[in-house]
C-alpha cells in the first residue's frame, strides 16, 4: 500500500513538471510576441536578432526546468514559469524603451541614449545561473538555519555601507548604491533576502516568548514590555536607514517584513497594530525633519503643484505628475505596444517608472494582468508556507513572499500616487542587476521550499512500528512471551477485538496483588480518553497497577 502511494505521488510530481514545461513555453512565446508587436509599431520591421533572443531565453528556461526536474521534483509548477514570464516581459519593455530613447536623445549626448536591454540580458544569464546553482547545491532549506546570525551580520554591514559612499546627481538624493572599481550595486536588494532568513531563524526560536499573553488594554492584548525590545530595535534600524540613506522603500520593506513574520509566528494581531503605529509614527517624524523625504511627501500630496509658477521648493520632481498623465493616457486597453510615449518620463526604463509603460500602452487591462501575475507568485509562496511542516521553512516562505509583495506595493503605489515615491526597482521588470539577481534568489528559495512541501504531501512517510498486542493470561492478566510470572492487569486493556461473554470485564480483585511501586513524580502518562491531560501513575490506576500500553484504537465501550 505504501509503495503504491509513493508511486502515485511520483507520477503526480512528474505531471507537475510537464505542466511547468508547457507553461515555460507559453511564457517565452508571449514575450517574443510582445517583442514583435512593439518593434513593428516602432520601426515597421521585425526585431533584429529575434531568433537568437528567443533561443537564449528558451535555453535559460529549459536549463532551469531541468534543474528543477532533477533536484526539486516536487516543487510548485507555477513559480518558475511566473519568474521567467516577468523577466522576459521586462526585457521586452526595456528593448521597446531603448528604441525611443535612442531616437529622442541622439542629439543630446547624455546617458539616456545608451541601451539598457543588453546589460539586463547579461544579468538575466547571471541571475538564472545563480538560481540554478542554489537549486542544485542546496539539498534542503534548513541549510540556511545554521548561518542565520552570520547572514544577519553581513546584512547589517551591507545595509549601512551605502551611507559612506557619496551620492551622484542622478541618484536624486538617495544613497542606495555601493560603487567600487567602476561597478555599482544595491546592497539592500540582497539584504532583504538575508534578513528574511535571519527573521525566520530568530522567530522560530523566540516565538513562544513573543506569543506570551500581556496586558489587556481596550480589548486588545498587548505584548509584555521586555518582548517589545526586538521590535524596537528593528524599528530604530529602519529609521536610521531612512534618515542616513534617504531610502524610504527599503525602510518600509525591512520593517514590514518583520511585522508580518512576527504575526505569522505568534498569531497575535497586537503585533500588527503596534507595528503599523510605529511605522506611521516614525515615517511622520522623519518625513517632517528630513528634507529629501519631506520633498517626496510633498510631491505625493500635491503632484501638479510643480507646474505652478510659484510652488513649494520642497517639491523637487515632476515625475509623479508625469506618471499620472501617462497612466491616464492608457485608459482601458492602452495605446498598444510601441504606440505610446512613455519615454517622456526621464529614465523610465531604468527606474520604477517602467510601470507607466505598461499602463500607457497596455491600459488598465494590462496593468491588471501584470499585477495578477505578481499576486499569483506571492500566493504560491504563501501556499508553500501553509504546506510546510517545519517552523523555519514556514516562516521563511511567508517572509520571502511578503518581501516580494511589499516591494511591488511600494513601487506600484508610488507610481500611481497611492504612496510617496520610493525609488525601488519593480521586481523582474525594471533595469538593474542587483534587483534581478536578488529576486531570482527568492524564486530559487521558493522552489526549494515548495519541493519540501510537495514531498511531504505526495510522498507518504513510513509507518511507525506498532507494539505487539499483549497476550491474555489467566484471570485477565497478560503474560509476556516467555516470561515466568504474570504481570499486572490493566483496567483499560482490551486484549481481543470483540469481548467474550465469559471473559472478565475488569481486573480480578481476588487475585493476589503484588506490591505496587510508589508514584514517580517525574514520570507521566497520557490518559487515552483525554490525551492532553497527563497525570502520574498513581492517579491513572486506582488499584496501584502499572499503566497499560497506549492502544492506537479507541476503547471498546462494551468492556468499559
ChimeraX attribute file (.defattr): number of C-alpha atoms within 10 A of each C-alpha:
attribute: neighborCount
match mode: 1-to-1
recipient: residues
	/A:1	6
	/A:2	12
	/A:3	11
	/A:4	10
	/A:5	13
	/A:6	16
	/A:7	15
	/A:8	14
	/A:9	19
	/A:10	17
	/A:11	13
	/A:12	14
	/A:13	24
	/A:14	15
	/A:15	13
	/A:16	19
	/A:17	24
	/A:18	15
	/A:19	14
	/A:20	23
	/A:21	21
	/A:22	13
	/A:23	19
	/A:24	24
	/A:25	16
	/A:26	14
	/A:27	22
	/A:28	22
	/A:29	16
	/A:30	14
	/A:31	23
	/A:32	21
	/A:33	11
	/A:34	19
	/A:35	24
	/A:36	18
	/A:37	19
	/A:38	25
	/A:39	20
	/A:40	16
	/A:41	16
	/A:42	16
	/A:43	11
	/A:44	11
	/A:45	12
	/A:46	14
	/A:47	18
	/A:48	10
	/A:49	9
	/A:50	13
	/A:51	11
	/A:52	10
	/A:53	16
	/A:54	16
	/A:55	13
	/A:56	14
	/A:57	20
	/A:58	19
	/A:59	12
	/A:60	18
	/A:61	23
	/A:62	15
	/A:63	14
	/A:64	21
	/A:65	23
	/A:66	16
	/A:67	18
	/A:68	25
	/A:69	19
	/A:70	12
	/A:71	18
	/A:72	25
	/A:73	24
	/A:74	29
	/A:75	26
	/A:76	26
	/A:77	26
	/A:78	19
	/A:79	21
	/A:80	24
	/A:81	24
	/A:82	20
	/A:83	25
	/A:84	27
	/A:85	25
	/A:86	19
	/A:87	24
	/A:88	28
	/A:89	22
	/A:90	25
	/A:91	25
	/A:92	23
	/A:93	25
	/A:94	24
	/A:95	22
	/A:96	24
	/A:97	26
	/A:98	21
	/A:99	19
	/A:100	18
	/A:101	23
	/A:102	16
	/A:103	10
	/A:104	14
	/A:105	14
	/A:106	14
	/A:107	9
	/A:108	9
	/A:109	10
	/A:110	9
	/A:111	12
	/A:112	20
	/A:113	20
	/A:114	15
	/A:115	17
	/A:116	19
	/A:117	21
	/A:118	14
	/A:119	12
	/A:120	22
	/A:121	20
	/A:122	11
	/A:123	19
	/A:124	23
	/A:125	15
	/A:126	16
	/A:127	21
	/A:128	23
	/A:129	17
	/A:130	17
	/A:131	23
	/A:132	22
	/A:133	14
	/A:134	16
	/A:135	25
	/A:136	16
	/A:137	9
	/A:138	14
	/A:139	12
	/A:140	15
	/A:141	19
	/A:142	15
	/A:143	10
	/A:144	18
	/A:145	17
	/A:146	10
	/A:147	14
	/A:148	19
	/A:149	17
	/A:150	12
	/A:151	20
	/A:152	18
	/A:153	14
	/A:154	13
	/A:155	21
	/A:156	16
	/A:157	13
	/A:158	18
	/A:159	23
	/A:160	17
	/A:161	17
	/A:162	23
	/A:163	19
	/A:164	12
	/A:165	14
	/A:166	12
	/A:167	18
	/A:168	11
	/A:169	7
	/A:170	8
	/A:171	11
	/A:172	13
	/A:173	16
	/A:174	23
	/A:175	22
	/A:176	27
	/A:177	23
	/A:178	18
	/A:179	14
	/A:180	9
	/A:181	5
	/A:182	5
	/A:183	8
	/A:184	13
	/A:185	17
	/A:186	20
	/A:187	22
	/A:188	28
	/A:189	22
	/A:190	20
	/A:191	22
	/A:192	24
	/A:193	23
	/A:194	22
	/A:195	25
	/A:196	26
	/A:197	25
	/A:198	24
	/A:199	24
	/A:200	27
	/A:201	23
	/A:202	15
	/A:203	21
	/A:204	20
	/A:205	13
	/A:206	13
	/A:207	17
	/A:208	11
	/A:209	14
	/A:210	22
	/A:211	18
	/A:212	14
	/A:213	12
	/A:214	15
	/A:215	12
	/A:216	10
	/A:217	8
	/A:218	7
	/A:219	7
	/A:220	13
	/A:221	16
	/A:222	20
	/A:223	20
	/A:224	15
	/A:225	9
	/A:226	9
	/A:227	15
	/A:228	14
	/A:229	11
	/A:230	12
	/A:231	17
	/A:232	13
	/A:233	11
	/A:234	16
	/A:235	22
	/A:236	15
	/A:237	17
	/A:238	24
	/A:239	23
	/A:240	16
	/A:241	23
	/A:242	24
	/A:243	20
	/A:244	15
	/A:245	24
	/A:246	24
	/A:247	24
	/A:248	27
	/A:249	23
	/A:250	26
	/A:251	24
	/A:252	22
	/A:253	21
	/A:254	23
	/A:255	21
	/A:256	22
	/A:257	24
	/A:258	25
	/A:259	23
	/A:260	20
	/A:261	24
	/A:262	26
	/A:263	18
	/A:264	17
	/A:265	21
	/A:266	19
	/A:267	14
	/A:268	19
	/A:269	16
	/A:270	16
	/A:271	22
	/A:272	18
	/A:273	14
	/A:274	15
	/A:275	21
	/A:276	15
	/A:277	12
	/A:278	17
	/A:279	18
	/A:280	11
	/A:281	12
	/A:282	17
	/A:283	19
	/A:284	14
	/A:285	12
	/A:286	19
	/A:287	20
	/A:288	14
	/A:289	11
	/A:290	14
	/A:291	15
	/A:292	21
	/A:293	26
	/A:294	20
	/A:295	20
	/A:296	24
	/A:297	20
	/A:298	19
	/A:299	25
	/A:300	22
	/A:301	16
	/A:302	15
	/A:303	21
	/A:304	17
	/A:305	16
	/A:306	20
	/A:307	10
	/A:308	8
	/A:309	7
	/A:310	8
	/A:311	12
	/A:312	14
	/A:313	9
	/A:314	16
	/A:315	21
	/A:316	14
	/A:317	16
	/A:318	16
	/A:319	20
	/A:320	25
	/A:321	21
	/A:322	20
	/A:323	27
	/A:324	18
	/A:325	15
	/A:326	27
	/A:327	24
	/A:328	16
	/A:329	19
	/A:330	24
	/A:331	16
	/A:332	16
	/A:333	15
	/A:334	23
	/A:335	18
	/A:336	16
	/A:337	23
	/A:338	24
	/A:339	15
	/A:340	21
	/A:341	16
	/A:342	29
	/A:343	22
	/A:344	15
	/A:345	20
	/A:346	15
	/A:347	18
	/A:348	23
	/A:349	30
	/A:350	18
	/A:351	18
	/A:352	25
	/A:353	30
	/A:354	27
	/A:355	27
	/A:356	30
	/A:357	29
	/A:358	26
	/A:359	29
	/A:360	30
	/A:361	27
	/A:362	25
	/A:363	23
	/A:364	19
	/A:365	15
	/A:366	18
	/A:367	23
	/A:368	14
	/A:369	12
	/A:370	17
	/A:371	14
	/A:372	12
	/A:373	15
	/A:374	18
	/A:375	16
	/A:376	15
	/A:377	23
	/A:378	22
	/A:379	17
	/A:380	20
	/A:381	30
	/A:382	22
	/A:383	18
	/A:384	27
	/A:385	26
	/A:386	16
	/A:387	19
	/A:388	22
	/A:389	12
	/A:390	13
	/A:391	16
	/A:392	24
	/A:393	30
	/A:394	25
	/A:395	27
	/A:396	30
	/A:397	30
	/A:398	25
	/A:399	30
	/A:400	29
	/A:401	25
	/A:402	23
	/A:403	23
	/A:404	23
	/A:405	19
	/A:406	19
	/A:407	20
	/A:408	20
	/A:409	18
	/A:410	26
	/A:411	26
	/A:412	25
	/A:413	15
	/A:414	23
	/A:415	27
	/A:416	22
	/A:417	18
	/A:418	14
	/A:419	17
	/A:420	24
	/A:421	24
	/A:422	24
	/A:423	21
	/A:424	24
	/A:425	26
	/A:426	24
	/A:427	25
	/A:428	24
	/A:429	26
	/A:430	26
	/A:431	27
	/A:432	21
	/A:433	22
	/A:434	19
	/A:435	25
	/A:436	25
	/A:437	24
	/A:438	24
	/A:439	24
	/A:440	25
	/A:441	22
	/A:442	23
	/A:443	24
	/A:444	25
	/A:445	23
	/A:446	31
	/A:447	29
	/A:448	29
	/A:449	28
	/A:450	31
	/A:451	25
	/A:452	24
	/A:453	24
	/A:454	21
	/A:455	22
	/A:456	15
	/A:457	14
	/A:458	18
	/A:459	18
	/A:460	15
	/A:461	11
	/A:462	8
	/A:463	7
	/A:464	6
	/A:465	6
	/A:466	8
	/A:467	10
	/A:468	6
	/A:469	12
	/A:470	17
	/A:471	13
	/A:472	17
	/A:473	14
	/A:474	10
	/A:475	15
	/A:476	23
	/A:477	20
	/A:478	20
	/A:479	18
	/A:480	14
	/A:481	8
	/A:482	6
	/A:483	8
	/A:484	8
	/A:485	9
	/A:486	13
	/A:487	16
	/A:488	22
	/A:489	23
	/A:490	19
	/A:491	20
	/A:492	20
	/A:493	24
	/A:494	24
	/A:495	15
	/A:496	12
	/A:497	7
	/A:498	10
	/A:499	14
	/A:500	10
	/A:501	7
	/A:502	6
	/A:503	11
	/A:504	12
	/A:505	17
	/A:506	16
	/A:507	17
	/A:508	16
	/A:509	9
	/A:510	7
	/A:511	11
	/A:512	8
	/A:513	13
	/A:514	10
	/A:515	8
	/A:516	12
	/A:517	11
	/A:518	9
	/A:519	14
	/A:520	10
	/A:521	10
	/A:522	7
	/A:523	10
	/A:524	16
	/A:525	17
	/A:526	16
	/A:527	15
	/A:528	17
	/A:529	9
	/A:530	8
	/A:531	9
	/A:532	9
	/A:533	11
	/A:534	15
	/A:535	14
	/A:536	17
	/A:537	22
	/A:538	19
	/A:539	14
	/A:540	19
	/A:541	15
	/A:542	9
	/A:543	15
	/A:544	18
	/A:545	20
	/A:546	17
	/A:547	21
	/A:548	17
	/A:549	14
	/A:550	14
	/A:551	14
	/A:552	9
	/A:553	8
	/A:554	10
	/A:555	14
	/A:556	14
	/A:557	6
	/A:558	9
	/A:559	16
	/A:560	11
